């Protein structure tokens, strides 16, 4: 690719021809058409001395053409009489994967709506198409539910938050003494969904269950396995043993919550978490043990699969599809569930071989709460080391799959968990420009040298700045 033309993610094919198109307004003067002779995800950009044409197989593909064309216009140079000269090029492009996503955790630290909109802008800039919002966890409940107002009145707020890095087995903590919280009204979320839809992006909400539910249990103690104990919203990180009970009333509670969530989010996918659900309380709670015996289950951990099946029936009734983290494969989850493989590429291989559609999200490569440089000089992070170059080298398809199994890898997603990110500036620093490197792999851009990528990335940072987002400077 010509060094003059910096497009991120790089298109599948870009050929620079001789000549230039001289025009006063290249954005307005380009011709844009949806055509029948291109596939639904394909687009073409043809710039000749006579003009520019953007052709695509669908409106979504035309949006991608538009994003690429805008970046191409950054290569235009001034010409006479206030006109500009656009380089003559031929671009043929289409994404390799249908799911090109980013997850934003707004449960550990609440993020303002306007920032979420800017994140959507960044996703669109990189021709990605999914925003996964992690809306609930032990440390906060962020979505308005009319049937259960205490979820936000109580569950959206914690009186203070632990300070510093949490270590394994830690029992003594220092707290900041600052109340933290917030939530999105239904109107807020509808605005976010609409803003994303205008940019060809689907918002996937996550209501994490039956674990990671301490904030909900703090609001409604009867949901827990020790209903006589009043919990608070969790003020430390890590995994809480306080999980939902498996009573009929709790199943109906979750179904009611999900029905309201379905009214807000029209997309085909609803994420129900399913990760990190300790069964320690189910092993001792009388009601859980009675349910286990009633169902003829041999282990308390099997209650998770039963519970998920009961509540996810609401999704099926509404024509939606369940998404869950890769632990779901171990809980006899519905066969049509989409699995997000987060614990490693091997978990994606297991899920694909079990017949599931899979979104690759391995923490080793695409968790952006990991350090980008020397921990002595970087902001506090959860640990590990994922520099920009490691993200660029990420391979979406795990090894060891047949062609049929490879076809079940429907895409990939990067994750931003916010335990150690208090606000938008911290999120921007951890997300960008790693998102730019991730987008190359999600799109299926030609794999060139890392130095070539950096050559395109440096001018691309100006585009990120124009969105009003913070980012980590290149070293």
Steps between C-alpha positions, in 0.01 A plus 500: 500500500618850427640670812300806399170317555430411863183291535425308823400224484672444169270392217541160345622647170623851423664590169635849435461605137652788312329835506285700740143619525483877533185622672385769740293263716600133473265391780191647333599429141561125538228270363363241744293200395377166632544245221388143439828363363682521835452278803311638797819586691712613204581849381713668235651846477617621160667839469608609152581843353130513402359451851437263791248219535415304815314175423378247754282192529292643786444814704725363773778436252451850362558635853832316504585644161423846637733453798781384274438784256516759777839366601611498137415870474760573768751425224361775274729797443415863415458589134429827319200723568416341835457150356672185624670214319386152606731211404362260241443164667308177473384341825326162529405402851282287726532385863623154586272466804136586567551585870758775555435614852612687806378444855479796740455421870286778649414300814830529690528870416204681350575685175299807389265460208686758291818296536321184387394691187864596436599135537239417235667758276833323552344163417351644182831663404658155506221334300394286795137414560429386858501684834456257788396686816575317827216662693485306828744349747571465871619861513208669327171468311476751214170445318161637605242225564153636571375185676789509747598863575737405782737351243609854420394676822722263701693282257646784290694654790783394728606720792871464423747299296818314586828678433796342322561160348303204630711191561398136532385414851496863615272562800592852617422796276535877488203696362472838331202627699328620181151393396501365145219406268253590234271329255346542158131574468309315234501817291880524538541148373255550213705805396818292512337219299366746241831683467677168446242377248549810286866392475429135425585385852300253711493552877505173694395539865640271767310409815757276668343204687460297715835613646631857509163600651589651839370846403159350416497297822590813696188661355277194549642264768237236423691428175796363696565171672511672842196729479525595866834669436505855364791534259639821363609566143848345479780750566792277407582321175521126446222240503222501756364176644158668521315367197130481416296229663314251278149558633203540267455859616856588400458337160192718448692808619766443234240433232328830583832686486585344165162588350567866581852473358359355178277806463805729509739301280353385166810313382508122453743428786464517879801413716428315826858471628526157660860546610663456839197369690607339829271222619613510863168643624294257293682215672377610842175691441199283586289632209777442247562147628126429475498626140803287417329190638174582322682526166705185560827685462818347635686824570398848617694657215249349257237740633656775291407330174145439620463862617634641172262283300202623705574870456631486143166360385386863501756574228387208286137607530596842363715364218827607660821308545693429817866601526721386788858473618676170435415349842150451357626212287562309823145556630295324231395831346267529199664369184427820307676719760779718365811444713760767577831320553684712757721256689717420198493388135453141615162593648392622159612170352296306757189711436529473121544123519188486719305665218475855634555821310801663665627853553871492580583724797813347658629692797861435399469720190191723511437596864580868510507527879850346479819706516638653181846574637711499814269486806735744672402772255154391382163560671396229745358197316378155594828343384653315205650668193329566166691762301379637168717265295356194675149613408608552140639143491176345633362215288121469515462137387639254756708210369369148479163565339354339190360722226149440634607594852687808377174620345354509852747772601262785420727775621705652776471756777730707722413564865539805725440404864497811717596396853806723470355762265308770683382700200518576127861620496622175653286291266623692196862450604455124536280457191680708242690442282480130587150509350660603169727195500211274601283638219757385243465141620123520539460639150749255351742762367806368315767410757798723433792594719435671831708795376265537202206505738666771709555706184124502443415532868694821569282724280195299608545630856382840378164341416477358850578844644221651291251272680598658830643176640815453700758245384843370596770674294723278292836441663 
